[in-house]
Amino acid sequence: MTKNIIVETPSRLHFTLIDLNGESGRIDGGIGAAIASPPYKIKVGISNRNDFSPDVKTIIELMRKGVRIKNKYKIEIINSIPEHSGLGSKTQLSLAVAVAVSKLEGYSYTPRELARIVHRGGTSGIGLAAFEHGGFILDAGHSVKEKKDFLPSHYSNTSPPPVIFRQELPKDWYFVLMTLKINNRIYGKTEKEIFQKFCPIPKKEVEKLSRLILMKTIPAILEKDIELFGESLTEIQGIGFKRIENKCQKWDIKDVYRFLDKEGVFGRGLSSFGPTIYAITKGKKNAIELSDNIADYCKDVKIDGSVTYSNARNTGARIYDS
């Protein structure tokens, strides 16, 4: 019997939630993409005693409520995604732990089934779909019959939403990531309060956003038009709930956007509630050059943050025996 399993996940960029109005009979919905770096990489092994971090303990406790667990585990974090950064760390860690423990216990639960057990996917389905398949993802949100309130995933235990479109992104499309090191990140109770304060979003904004995604973002991916793709994501920053996510930032996000626009990027935006901003360029050489320019800008304006780059990841998590 296998004693150790390694799981390596993608990160995800969450471009926007779509319908936080609800008149259509559905809420949430969203678009996003899996990226190769930074990944979560964990090693999970059966042990004679439990040995894992407090974050993992919470996930294990949710697993125990959902399935019968016989064994004790040592869980080692080899590489991590920065938490509360807009890169989907909580979902990737939760699914990585859940899948590994499930396999070591002899179960055959799917990631989608496990997501419900560990309370992920209650708002956005992008993180789950990134874990499953990678690529660019559009999910259909939730029926108001199942989910009646506007809530972030942490406070919602509804079923993960169905994926209605998934497409690989070109390997030479790169996302340069700028993640600020700030204390007042938006998550938990603060995030919940923002949903309650600003929802429902006006119907006209949802309609405008839906048209933009259907007639610009998705065709740009199918036609491999990076200019149109980036342009659509930049435009999204001022519409619907993404406009609210940008508005609620406690730092000079508009100044950063102005700098990126001067750099001539194809597009830019805020992933989820941030504080990660992404900028889109083509080719690894340009990604490296843009990363250096952003790092210099951060020093000049005294912004404390990290700058990395990654192309898309068109496959899901890697799960293998050790």
Sequence and secondary structure as in RCSB ss.txt:
>XXXX:A:sequence
MTKNIIVETPSRLHFTLIDLNGESGRIDGGIGAAIASPPYKIKVGISNRNDFSPDVKTIIELMRKGVRIKNKYKI
EIINSIPEHSGLGSKTQLSLAVAVAVSKLEGYSYTPRELARIVHRGGTSGIGLAAFEHGGFILDAGHSVKEKKDF
LPSHYSNTSPPPVIFRQELPKDWYFVLMTLKINNRIYGKTEKEIFQKFCPIPKKEVEKLSRLILMKTIPAILEKD
IELFGESLTEIQGIGFKRIENKCQKWDIKDVYRFLDKEGVFGRGLSSFGPTIYAITKGKKNAIELSDNIADYCKD
VKIDGSVTYSNARNTGARIYDS
>XXXX:A:secstr
   EEEEE  EEEEEEEEE S TTSEEEEEEEEEESSS  EEEEEEESS B  HHHHHHHHHHHHHS    EEEE
EEEE   TTSSS HHHHHHHHHHHHHHHHTT    HHHHHHHTT  SS  HHHHHHHT SEEEE  EETTT  S 
  GGG       EEEEE   TTEEEEEEEE  S    HHHHHHHHHHH S  HHHHHHHHHHIIIIIHHHHHTT 
HHHHHHHHHHHTTSHHHHHHHHT SS HHHHHHHHHHTT SEEEE TT SEEEEEEESHHHHHHHHHHHHHHHHH
TT  EEEEEEEB  S  EEEE 
